[in-house]
Every structure is written in structure tokens, then in C-alpha cells.
Amino acid sequence: MKRAHIWIPKPGSKFNKVQCKECGEESVVYSHVSSTVTCKACGNVLAEPTGSISKPNGKILGSAD
Ligand SMILES: [Zn+2]
């Protein structure tokens, strides 16, 4: 059996579509960000690295996997 070379995401980690609550711009945000993610349109903070789980400051529209 061949060793898998594909990347296996950690359980619970995924990409989410987040809509900025300031301007409505949609961004894809990883659920376990390591640095602050800001809206590309207005600069609003969408996610912050709080431990291992980000805290989205926008509306999650769903998974973007
Ligand atoms: Zn925005």
C-alpha cells in the first residue's frame, strides 16, 4: 500500500466563505488562520488567530472546499 502524499486536513479545519459585515465583500478564510485576515476591499478584520480557531468577524456563507 502506497503512502498517501495528499494533504489531509486536520479535523475541523476548512475553508469558509466569509462575507464582510462592513462592505459585503466575500472572502475565503481558512478556519485555522495563523495571522490576521482582513477584508481585501475595506480592511475590516475577518479572522484572527485565537489559539487554533479563528473568530470570523463576518457572516459565514458556508464551506468553500
Ligand atoms: Zn469589507
N, CA, C, O and the ligand as a Tripos MOL2 file, in Angstrom:
@<TRIPOS>MOLECULE
protein
  261   259    66     0     0
PROTEIN
NO_CHARGES

@<TRIPOS>ATOM
      1 N           0.8530   -1.2060    0.0000 N.3       1 MET1
      2 CA          0.0000    0.0000    0.0000 C.3       1 MET1
      3 C           0.8840    1.2500    0.0000 C.2       1 MET1
      4 O           1.7800    1.4080    0.8290 O.2       1 MET1
      5 N           0.6020    2.1110   -0.9410 N.am      2 LYS2
      6 CA          1.3870    3.3310   -1.0800 C.3       2 LYS2
      7 C           1.0730    4.3340    0.0240 C.2       2 LYS2
      8 O          -0.0700    4.4650    0.4630 O.2       2 LYS2
      9 N           2.0860    5.0180    0.4480 N.am      3 ARG3
     10 CA          1.8580    6.0610    1.4390 C.3       3 ARG3
     11 C           1.1720    7.2490    0.7670 C.2       3 ARG3
     12 O           1.5700    7.6740   -0.3180 O.2       3 ARG3
     13 N           0.1690    7.7640    1.4020 N.am      4 ALA4
     14 CA         -0.5890    8.8630    0.8080 C.3       4 ALA4
     15 C           0.2320   10.1480    0.7960 C.2       4 ALA4
     16 O           0.8000   10.5490    1.8120 O.2       4 ALA4
     17 N           0.2820   10.7730   -0.3510 N.am      5 HIS5
     18 CA          1.0110   12.0290   -0.4540 C.3       5 HIS5
     19 C           0.0640   13.2310   -0.4860 C.2       5 HIS5
     20 O           0.4960   14.3840   -0.5180 O.2       5 HIS5
     21 N          -1.1920   12.9410   -0.4770 N.am      6 ILE6
     22 CA         -2.1310   14.0610   -0.4910 C.3       6 ILE6
     23 C          -2.2140   14.6900    0.8900 C.2       6 ILE6
     24 O          -2.0190   14.0260    1.9080 O.2       6 ILE6
     25 N          -2.5020   15.9630    0.9030 N.am      7 TRP7
     26 CA         -2.6030   16.6720    2.1660 C.3       7 TRP7
     27 C          -3.9410   16.3600    2.8090 C.2       7 TRP7
     28 O          -4.9980   16.5290    2.2030 O.2       7 TRP7
     29 N          -3.8720   15.9050    4.0380 N.am      8 ILE8
     30 CA         -5.1060   15.5930    4.7610 C.3       8 ILE8
     31 C          -5.3590   16.6780    5.8000 C.2       8 ILE8
     32 O          -4.5780   16.8460    6.7370 O.2       8 ILE8
     33 N          -6.4350   17.3990    5.6290 N.am      9 PRO9
     34 CA         -6.7140   18.4890    6.5780 C.3       9 PRO9
     35 C          -7.0010   17.9390    7.9670 C.2       9 PRO9
     36 O          -7.5330   16.8410    8.1270 O.2       9 PRO9
     37 N          -6.6370   18.7270    8.9540 N.am     10 LYS10
     38 CA         -6.9800   18.3620   10.3230 C.3      10 LYS10
     39 C          -8.4890   18.3760   10.4830 C.2      10 LYS10
     40 O          -9.1800   19.1670    9.8420 O.2      10 LYS10
     41 N          -8.9980   17.5050   11.3340 N.am     11 PRO11
     42 CA        -10.4540   17.5260   11.5650 C.3      11 PRO11
     43 C         -10.8860   18.9000   12.0630 C.2      11 PRO11
     44 O         -10.2850   19.4770   12.9700 O.2      11 PRO11
     45 N         -11.9180   19.3890   11.4580 N.am     12 GLY12
     46 CA        -12.4420   20.6830   11.9000 C.3      12 GLY12
     47 C         -11.8410   21.8690   11.1910 C.2      12 GLY12
     48 O         -12.3480   22.9850   11.3120 O.2      12 GLY12
     49 N         -10.7550   21.6510   10.4430 N.am     13 SER13
     50 CA        -10.1870   22.7700    9.7110 C.3      13 SER13
     51 C         -10.7150   22.7640    8.2880 C.2      13 SER13
     52 O         -10.7740   21.7240    7.6310 O.2      13 SER13
     53 N         -11.0890   23.9250    7.8340 N.am     14 LYS14
     54 CA        -11.6260   24.0110    6.4890 C.3      14 LYS14
     55 C         -11.5980   25.4550    6.0140 C.2      14 LYS14
     56 O         -11.2870   26.3780    6.7660 O.2      14 LYS14
     57 N         -11.9280   25.6160    4.7530 N.am     15 PHE15
     58 CA        -12.0300   26.9570    4.2060 C.3      15 PHE15
     59 C         -13.4910   27.3910    4.2460 C.2      15 PHE15
     60 O         -14.3900   26.6440    3.8600 O.2      15 PHE15
     61 N         -13.6980   28.5850    4.7090 N.am     16 ASN16
     62 CA        -15.0490   29.1000    4.7760 C.3      16 ASN16
     63 C         -15.1730   30.3440    3.9070 C.2      16 ASN16
     64 O         -14.2430   31.1410    3.7830 O.2      16 ASN16
     65 N         -16.3280   30.4800    3.3220 N.am     17 LYS17
     66 CA        -16.6380   31.7320    2.6400 C.3      17 LYS17
     67 C         -17.1910   32.6850    3.6930 C.2      17 LYS17
     68 O         -18.1760   32.3830    4.3670 O.2      17 LYS17
     69 N         -16.5530   33.8200    3.8230 N.am     18 VAL18
     70 CA        -16.9900   34.7940    4.8190 C.3      18 VAL18
     71 C         -17.3510   36.0910    4.1170 C.2      18 VAL18
     72 O         -16.5990   36.6110    3.2930 O.2      18 VAL18
     73 N         -18.5220   36.5940    4.4680 N.am     19 GLN19
     74 CA        -18.9390   37.8770    3.9080 C.3      19 GLN19
     75 C         -18.6550   38.9620    4.9210 C.2      19 GLN19
     76 O         -19.1250   38.9050    6.0570 O.2      19 GLN19
     77 N         -17.8860   39.9490    4.5080 N.am     20 CYS20
     78 CA        -17.5500   41.0800    5.3640 C.3      20 CYS20
     79 C         -18.8310   41.7830    5.8130 C.2      20 CYS20
     80 O         -19.7000   42.1030    5.0030 O.2      20 CYS20
     81 N         -18.9230   42.0130    7.1190 N.am     21 LYS21
     82 CA        -20.1400   42.6560    7.5980 C.3      21 LYS21
     83 C         -20.1180   44.1690    7.4080 C.2      21 LYS21
     84 O         -21.1260   44.8450    7.6130 O.2      21 LYS21
     85 N         -18.9490   44.6940    7.0120 N.am     22 GLU22
     86 CA        -18.8370   46.1280    6.7640 C.3      22 GLU22
     87 C         -19.2460   46.5000    5.3420 C.2      22 GLU22
     88 O         -19.9940   47.4530    5.1240 O.2      22 GLU22
     89 N         -18.7370   45.7190    4.3690 N.am     23 CYS23
     90 CA        -18.9710   46.1100    2.9810 C.3      23 CYS23
     91 C         -19.6200   45.0150    2.1340 C.2      23 CYS23
     92 O         -20.0360   45.2680    1.0030 O.2      23 CYS23
     93 N         -19.7060   43.8030    2.6790 N.am     24 GLY24
     94 CA        -20.3730   42.7320    1.9440 C.3      24 GLY24
     95 C         -19.4780   41.9590    1.0070 C.2      24 GLY24
     96 O         -19.9420   41.0490    0.3190 O.2      24 GLY24
     97 N         -18.1930   42.3040    0.9640 N.am     25 GLU25
     98 CA        -17.2520   41.5920    0.1020 C.3      25 GLU25
     99 C         -17.0560   40.1640    0.6120 C.2      25 GLU25
    100 O         -16.9120   39.9420    1.8140 O.2      25 GLU25
    101 N         -17.0520   39.2020   -0.3060 N.am     26 GLU26
    102 CA        -16.8480   37.8100    0.0970 C.3      26 GLU26
    103 C         -15.3760   37.4350    0.0240 C.2      26 GLU26
    104 O         -14.6880   37.7550   -0.9450 O.2      26 GLU26
    105 N         -14.9040   36.7570    1.0550 N.am     27 SER27
    106 CA        -13.5290   36.2730    1.0710 C.3      27 SER27
    107 C         -13.5190   34.8210    1.5120 C.2      27 SER27
    108 O         -14.4060   34.3780    2.2410 O.2      27 SER27
    109 N         -12.5150   34.0870    1.0690 N.am     28 VAL28
    110 CA        -12.3490   32.7130    1.5260 C.3      28 VAL28
    111 C         -11.3220   32.7370    2.6540 C.2      28 VAL28
    112 O         -10.1830   33.1630    2.4620 O.2      28 VAL28
    113 N         -11.7320   32.2820    3.8170 N.am     29 VAL29
    114 CA        -10.8970   32.3400    5.0120 C.3      29 VAL29
    115 C         -10.7150   30.9340    5.5640 C.2      29 VAL29
    116 O         -11.6810   30.2000    5.7760 O.2      29 VAL29
    117 N          -9.4640   30.5780    5.7910 N.am     30 TYR30
    118 CA         -9.1610   29.2910    6.4040 C.3      30 TYR30
    119 C          -9.6050   29.3190    7.8660 C.2      30 TYR30
    120 O          -9.4730   30.3390    8.5420 O.2      30 TYR30
    121 N         -10.1300   28.2000    8.3420 N.am     31 SER31
    122 CA        -10.6970   28.1790    9.6850 C.3      31 SER31
    123 C          -9.6200   28.2300   10.7770 C.2      31 SER31
    124 O          -9.9230   28.5490   11.9270 O.2      31 SER31
    125 N          -8.3720   27.9190   10.4260 N.am     32 HIS32
    126 CA         -7.3100   27.9400   11.4250 C.3      32 HIS32
    127 C          -6.2110   28.8930   10.9530 C.2      32 HIS32
    128 O          -5.0900   28.4650   10.6760 O.2      32 HIS32
    129 N          -6.5300   30.1650   10.8630 N.am     33 VAL33
    130 CA         -5.5560   31.1260   10.3690 C.3      33 VAL33
    131 C          -4.4170   31.3000   11.3720 C.2      33 VAL33
    132 O          -4.6130   31.1520   12.5780 O.2      33 VAL33
    133 N          -3.2330   31.6120   10.8650 N.am     34 SER34
    134 CA         -2.0870   31.8570   11.7400 C.3      34 SER34
    135 C          -1.7600   33.3400   11.8130 C.2      34 SER34
    136 O          -0.9100   33.7550   12.6000 O.2      34 SER34
    137 N          -2.4270   34.1280   11.0020 N.am     35 SER35
    138 CA         -2.2580   35.5740   11.0740 C.3      35 SER35
    139 C          -3.6100   36.2200   10.7780 C.2      35 SER35
    140 O          -4.5200   35.5870   10.2430 O.2      35 SER35
    141 N          -3.7120   37.4810   11.1380 N.am     36 THR36
    142 CA         -4.9740   38.1810   10.9610 C.3      36 THR36
    143 C          -5.3420   38.2920    9.4910 C.2      36 THR36
    144 O          -4.5050   38.6290    8.6530 O.2      36 THR36
    145 N          -6.5890   38.0080    9.1880 N.am     37 VAL37
    146 CA         -7.0810   38.1150    7.8120 C.3      37 VAL37
    147 C          -8.0160   39.3170    7.7470 C.2      37 VAL37
    148 O          -8.9560   39.4400    8.5320 O.2      37 VAL37
    149 N          -7.7380   40.1880    6.8010 N.am     38 THR38
    150 CA         -8.5830   41.3680    6.6560 C.3      38 THR38
    151 C          -9.3040   41.3600    5.3140 C.2      38 THR38
    152 O          -8.8670   40.7270    4.3530 O.2      38 THR38
    153 N         -10.4080   42.0750    5.2780 N.am     39 CYS39
    154 CA        -11.1720   42.2270    4.0460 C.3      39 CYS39
    155 C         -10.3260   42.9460    3.0160 C.2      39 CYS39
    156 O          -9.7200   43.9780    3.3020 O.2      39 CYS39
    157 N         -10.2880   42.3800    1.7900 N.am     40 LYS40
    158 CA         -9.4570   42.9830    0.7520 C.3      40 LYS40
    159 C         -10.0430   44.2890    0.2280 C.2      40 LYS40
    160 O          -9.3510   45.0840   -0.4070 O.2      40 LYS40
    161 N         -11.3160   44.4960    0.5000 N.am     41 ALA41
    162 CA        -11.9620   45.6970   -0.0090 C.3      41 ALA41
    163 C         -11.9100   46.8570    0.9900 C.2      41 ALA41
    164 O         -11.6280   47.9930    0.6080 O.2      41 ALA41
    165 N         -12.1800   46.5740    2.2630 N.am     42 CYS42
    166 CA        -12.2880   47.6710    3.2220 C.3      42 CYS42
    167 C         -11.3410   47.5490    4.4080 C.2      42 CYS42
    168 O         -11.2260   48.4870    5.1980 O.2      42 CYS42
    169 N         -10.6610   46.4140    4.5500 N.am     43 GLY43
    170 CA         -9.6920   46.2890    5.6250 C.3      43 GLY43
    171 C         -10.2700   45.8330    6.9530 C.2      43 GLY43
    172 O          -9.5440   45.7480    7.9440 O.2      43 GLY43
    173 N         -11.5560   45.5400    6.9920 N.am     44 ASN44
    174 CA        -12.1660   45.0110    8.2020 C.3      44 ASN44
    175 C         -11.5430   43.6590    8.5550 C.2      44 ASN44
    176 O         -11.2930   42.8350    7.6760 O.2      44 ASN44
    177 N         -11.2970   43.4420    9.8440 N.am     45 VAL45
    178 CA        -10.7050   42.1630   10.2550 C.3      45 VAL45
    179 C         -11.7580   41.0670   10.1600 C.2      45 VAL45
    180 O         -12.8080   41.1320   10.8000 O.2      45 VAL45
    181 N         -11.4530   40.0530    9.3430 N.am     46 LEU46
    182 CA        -12.4000   38.9470    9.1480 C.3      46 LEU46
    183 C         -12.1050   37.7770   10.0700 C.2      46 LEU46
    184 O         -13.0250   37.0800   10.4970 O.2      46 LEU46
    185 N         -10.8360   37.5520   10.3840 N.am     47 ALA47
    186 CA        -10.4660   36.4250   11.2270 C.3      47 ALA47
    187 C          -9.1730   36.7440   11.9610 C.2      47 ALA47
    188 O          -8.2720   37.3860   11.4210 O.2      47 ALA47
    189 N          -9.1050   36.2830   13.2000 N.am     48 GLU48
    190 CA         -7.9080   36.4890   13.9920 C.3      48 GLU48
    191 C          -7.4320   35.1450   14.5270 C.2      48 GLU48
    192 O          -8.2450   34.2680   14.8200 O.2      48 GLU48
    193 N          -6.1150   34.9800   14.6540 N.am     49 PRO49
    194 CA         -5.6030   33.7220   15.2160 C.3      49 PRO49
    195 C          -5.7810   33.7000   16.7240 C.2      49 PRO49
    196 O          -4.9750   34.2620   17.4650 O.2      49 PRO49
    197 N          -6.8140   33.0650   17.1550 N.am     50 THR50
    198 CA         -7.0760   32.9460   18.5890 C.3      50 THR50
    199 C          -6.8980   31.4840   18.9640 C.2      50 THR50
    200 O          -7.8250   30.6820   18.8550 O.2      50 THR50
    201 N          -5.6920   31.1520   19.4080 N.am     51 GLY51
    202 CA         -5.3890   29.7500   19.6370 C.3      51 GLY51
    203 C          -5.3100   29.0630   18.2970 C.2      51 GLY51
    204 O          -4.4730   29.4320   17.4740 O.2      51 GLY51
    205 N          -6.1400   28.0890   18.0510 N.am     52 SER52
    206 CA         -6.1020   27.3780   16.7830 C.3      52 SER52
    207 C          -7.3200   27.6800   15.9190 C.2      52 SER52
    208 O          -7.3760   27.2930   14.7510 O.2      52 SER52
    209 N          -8.2770   28.3630   16.4930 N.am     53 ILE53
    210 CA         -9.5010   28.5970   15.7450 C.3      53 ILE53
    211 C          -9.7240   30.0880   15.5430 C.2      53 ILE53
    212 O          -9.6330   30.8800   16.4810 O.2      53 ILE53
    213 N         -10.0140   30.4480   14.3140 N.am     54 SER54
    214 CA        -10.2430   31.8510   14.0110 C.3      54 SER54
    215 C         -11.6390   32.2600   14.4480 C.2      54 SER54
    216 O         -12.5510   31.4430   14.5700 O.2      54 SER54
    217 N         -11.7610   33.5260   14.6730 N.am     55 LYS55
    218 CA        -13.0470   34.0720   15.0800 C.3      55 LYS55
    219 C         -13.5140   35.0150   13.9730 C.2      55 LYS55
    220 O         -13.1240   36.1820   13.9530 O.2      55 LYS55
    221 N         -14.3220   34.5350   13.0760 N.am     56 PRO56
    222 CA        -14.6950   35.3700   11.9340 C.3      56 PRO56
    223 C         -15.5320   36.5790   12.3570 C.2      56 PRO56
    224 O         -16.4890   36.4730   13.1230 O.2      56 PRO56
    225 N         -15.1270   37.7200   11.8250 N.am     57 ASN57
    226 CA        -15.8770   38.9450   12.0850 C.3      57 ASN57
    227 C         -16.7660   39.2650   10.8920 C.2      57 ASN57
    228 O         -17.0080   40.4250   10.5570 O.2      57 ASN57
    229 N         -17.2220   38.2410   10.2900 N.am     58 GLY58
    230 CA        -18.1180   38.4080    9.1570 C.3      58 GLY58
    231 C         -19.1270   37.3010    9.1720 C.2      58 GLY58
    232 O         -19.1450   36.4660   10.0760 O.2      58 GLY58
    233 N         -19.9660   37.2970    8.1710 N.am     59 LYS59
    234 CA        -21.0020   36.2760    8.0830 C.3      59 LYS59
    235 C         -20.4650   35.0830    7.2980 C.2      59 LYS59
    236 O         -20.0500   35.2270    6.1480 O.2      59 LYS59
    237 N         -20.4750   33.9060    7.9230 N.am     60 ILE60
    238 CA        -20.0070   32.7090    7.2170 C.3      60 ILE60
    239 C         -21.0830   32.2310    6.2580 C.2      60 ILE60
    240 O         -22.2000   31.9180    6.6700 O.2      60 ILE60
    241 N         -20.7450   32.1780    4.9880 N.am     61 LEU61
    242 CA        -21.7120   31.7820    3.9650 C.3      61 LEU61
    243 C         -21.6980   30.2850    3.7490 C.2      61 LEU61
    244 O         -22.6270   29.7250    3.1670 O.2      61 LEU61
    245 N         -20.6380   29.6330    4.2180 N.am     62 GLY62
    246 CA        -20.5520   28.1910    4.0560 C.3      62 GLY62
    247 C         -19.1530   27.7620    3.7030 C.2      62 GLY62
    248 O         -18.2580   28.5910    3.5410 O.2      62 GLY62
    249 N         -18.9660   26.4720    3.5860 N.am     63 SER63
    250 CA        -17.6740   25.9160    3.2570 C.3      63 SER63
    251 C         -17.2920   26.2490    1.8240 C.2      63 SER63
    252 O         -18.1380   26.2680    0.9290 O.2      63 SER63
    253 N         -16.0170   26.5100    1.6210 N.am     64 ALA64
    254 CA        -15.5250   26.7850    0.2750 C.3      64 ALA64
    255 C         -14.6140   25.6710   -0.2030 C.2      64 ALA64
    256 O         -13.8230   25.8730   -1.1240 O.2      64 ALA64
    257 N         -14.7090   24.5270    0.3920 N.am     65 ASP65
    258 CA        -13.8730   23.3950   -0.0060 C.3      65 ASP65
    259 C         -14.1890   22.9640   -1.4300 C.2      65 ASP65
    260 O         -13.5820   22.0220   -1.9390 O.2      65 ASP65
    261 ZN        -15.1410   44.7020    3.8190 Zn       66 ZN66
@<TRIPOS>BOND
     1     1     2 1
     2     2     3 1
     3     3     4 2
     4     3     5 am
     5     5     6 1
     6     6     7 1
     7     7     8 2
     8     7     9 am
     9     9    10 1
    10    10    11 1
    11    11    12 2
    12    11    13 am
    13    13    14 1
    14    14    15 1
    15    15    16 2
    16    15    17 am
    17    17    18 1
    18    18    19 1
    19    19    20 2
    20    19    21 am
    21    21    22 1
    22    22    23 1
    23    23    24 2
    24    23    25 am
    25    25    26 1
    26    26    27 1
    27    27    28 2
    28    27    29 am
    29    29    30 1
    30    30    31 1
    31    31    32 2
    32    31    33 am
    33    33    34 1
    34    34    35 1
    35    35    36 2
    36    35    37 am
    37    37    38 1
    38    38    39 1
    39    39    40 2
    40    39    41 am
    41    41    42 1
    42    42    43 1
    43    43    44 2
    44    43    45 am
    45    45    46 1
    46    46    47 1
    47    47    48 2
    48    47    49 am
    49    49    50 1
    50    50    51 1
    51    51    52 2
    52    51    53 am
    53    53    54 1
    54    54    55 1
    55    55    56 2
    56    55    57 am
    57    57    58 1
    58    58    59 1
    59    59    60 2
    60    59    61 am
    61    61    62 1
    62    62    63 1
    63    63    64 2
    64    63    65 am
    65    65    66 1
    66    66    67 1
    67    67    68 2
    68    67    69 am
    69    69    70 1
    70    70    71 1
    71    71    72 2
    72    71    73 am
    73    73    74 1
    74    74    75 1
    75    75    76 2
    76    75    77 am
    77    77    78 1
    78    78    79 1
    79    79    80 2
    80    79    81 am
    81    81    82 1
    82    82    83 1
    83    83    84 2
    84    83    85 am
    85    85    86 1
    86    86    87 1
    87    87    88 2
    88    87    89 am
    89    89    90 1
    90    90    91 1
    91    91    92 2
    92    91    93 am
    93    93    94 1
    94    94    95 1
    95    95    96 2
    96    95    97 am
    97    97    98 1
    98    98    99 1
    99    99   100 2
   100    99   101 am
   101   101   102 1
   102   102   103 1
   103   103   104 2
   104   103   105 am
   105   105   106 1
   106   106   107 1
   107   107   108 2
   108   107   109 am
   109   109   110 1
   110   110   111 1
   111   111   112 2
   112   111   113 am
   113   113   114 1
   114   114   115 1
   115   115   116 2
   116   115   117 am
   117   117   118 1
   118   118   119 1
   119   119   120 2
   120   119   121 am
   121   121   122 1
   122   122   123 1
   123   123   124 2
   124   123   125 am
   125   125   126 1
   126   126   127 1
   127   127   128 2
   128   127   129 am
   129   129   130 1
   130   130   131 1
   131   131   132 2
   132   131   133 am
   133   133   134 1
   134   134   135 1
   135   135   136 2
   136   135   137 am
   137   137   138 1
   138   138   139 1
   139   139   140 2
   140   139   141 am
   141   141   142 1
   142   142   143 1
   143   143   144 2
   144   143   145 am
   145   145   146 1
   146   146   147 1
   147   147   148 2
   148   147   149 am
   149   149   150 1
   150   150   151 1
   151   151   152 2
   152   151   153 am
   153   153   154 1
   154   154   155 1
   155   155   156 2
   156   155   157 am
   157   157   158 1
   158   158   159 1
   159   159   160 2
   160   159   161 am
   161   161   162 1
   162   162   163 1
   163   163   164 2
   164   163   165 am
   165   165   166 1
   166   166   167 1
   167   167   168 2
   168   167   169 am
   169   169   170 1
   170   170   171 1
   171   171   172 2
   172   171   173 am
   173   173   174 1
   174   174   175 1
   175   175   176 2
   176   175   177 am
   177   177   178 1
   178   178   179 1
   179   179   180 2
   180   179   181 am
   181   181   182 1
   182   182   183 1
   183   183   184 2
   184   183   185 am
   185   185   186 1
   186   186   187 1
   187   187   188 2
   188   187   189 am
   189   189   190 1
   190   190   191 1
   191   191   192 2
   192   191   193 am
   193   193   194 1
   194   194   195 1
   195   195   196 2
   196   195   197 am
   197   197   198 1
   198   198   199 1
   199   199   200 2
   200   199   201 am
   201   201   202 1
   202   202   203 1
   203   203   204 2
   204   203   205 am
   205   205   206 1
   206   206   207 1
   207   207   208 2
   208   207   209 am
   209   209   210 1
   210   210   211 1
   211   211   212 2
   212   211   213 am
   213   213   214 1
   214   214   215 1
   215   215   216 2
   216   215   217 am
   217   217   218 1
   218   218   219 1
   219   219   220 2
   220   219   221 am
   221   221   222 1
   222   222   223 1
   223   223   224 2
   224   223   225 am
   225   225   226 1
   226   226   227 1
   227   227   228 2
   228   227   229 am
   229   229   230 1
   230   230   231 1
   231   231   232 2
   232   231   233 am
   233   233   234 1
   234   234   235 1
   235   235   236 2
   236   235   237 am
   237   237   238 1
   238   238   239 1
   239   239   240 2
   240   239   241 am
   241   241   242 1
   242   242   243 1
   243   243   244 2
   244   243   245 am
   245   245   246 1
   246   246   247 1
   247   247   248 2
   248   247   249 am
   249   249   250 1
   250   250   251 1
   251   251   252 2
   252   251   253 am
   253   253   254 1
   254   254   255 1
   255   255   256 2
   256   255   257 am
   257   257   258 1
   258   258   259 1
   259   259   260 2
@<TRIPOS>SUBSTRUCTURE
     1 MET1         2 RESIDUE 1 A MET
     2 LYS2         6 RESIDUE 1 A LYS
     3 ARG3        10 RESIDUE 1 A ARG
     4 ALA4        14 RESIDUE 1 A ALA
     5 HIS5        18 RESIDUE 1 A HIS
     6 ILE6        22 RESIDUE 1 A ILE
     7 TRP7        26 RESIDUE 1 A TRP
     8 ILE8        30 RESIDUE 1 A ILE
     9 PRO9        34 RESIDUE 1 A PRO
    10 LYS10       38 RESIDUE 1 A LYS
    11 PRO11       42 RESIDUE 1 A PRO
    12 GLY12       46 RESIDUE 1 A GLY
    13 SER13       50 RESIDUE 1 A SER
    14 LYS14       54 RESIDUE 1 A LYS
    15 PHE15       58 RESIDUE 1 A PHE
    16 ASN16       62 RESIDUE 1 A ASN
    17 LYS17       66 RESIDUE 1 A LYS
    18 VAL18       70 RESIDUE 1 A VAL
    19 GLN19       74 RESIDUE 1 A GLN
    20 CYS20       78 RESIDUE 1 A CYS
    21 LYS21       82 RESIDUE 1 A LYS
    22 GLU22       86 RESIDUE 1 A GLU
    23 CYS23       90 RESIDUE 1 A CYS
    24 GLY24       94 RESIDUE 1 A GLY
    25 GLU25       98 RESIDUE 1 A GLU
    26 GLU26      102 RESIDUE 1 A GLU
    27 SER27      106 RESIDUE 1 A SER
    28 VAL28      110 RESIDUE 1 A VAL
    29 VAL29      114 RESIDUE 1 A VAL
    30 TYR30      118 RESIDUE 1 A TYR
    31 SER31      122 RESIDUE 1 A SER
    32 HIS32      126 RESIDUE 1 A HIS
    33 VAL33      130 RESIDUE 1 A VAL
    34 SER34      134 RESIDUE 1 A SER
    35 SER35      138 RESIDUE 1 A SER
    36 THR36      142 RESIDUE 1 A THR
    37 VAL37      146 RESIDUE 1 A VAL
    38 THR38      150 RESIDUE 1 A THR
    39 CYS39      154 RESIDUE 1 A CYS
    40 LYS40      158 RESIDUE 1 A LYS
    41 ALA41      162 RESIDUE 1 A ALA
    42 CYS42      166 RESIDUE 1 A CYS
    43 GLY43      170 RESIDUE 1 A GLY
    44 ASN44      174 RESIDUE 1 A ASN
    45 VAL45      178 RESIDUE 1 A VAL
    46 LEU46      182 RESIDUE 1 A LEU
    47 ALA47      186 RESIDUE 1 A ALA
    48 GLU48      190 RESIDUE 1 A GLU
    49 PRO49      194 RESIDUE 1 A PRO
    50 THR50      198 RESIDUE 1 A THR
    51 GLY51      202 RESIDUE 1 A GLY
    52 SER52      206 RESIDUE 1 A SER
    53 ILE53      210 RESIDUE 1 A ILE
    54 SER54      214 RESIDUE 1 A SER
    55 LYS55      218 RESIDUE 1 A LYS
    56 PRO56      222 RESIDUE 1 A PRO
    57 ASN57      226 RESIDUE 1 A ASN
    58 GLY58      230 RESIDUE 1 A GLY
    59 LYS59      234 RESIDUE 1 A LYS
    60 ILE60      238 RESIDUE 1 A ILE
    61 LEU61      242 RESIDUE 1 A LEU
    62 GLY62      246 RESIDUE 1 A GLY
    63 SER63      250 RESIDUE 1 A SER
    64 ALA64      254 RESIDUE 1 A ALA
    65 ASP65      258 RESIDUE 1 A ASP
    66 ZN66       261 GROUP 0 **** ****
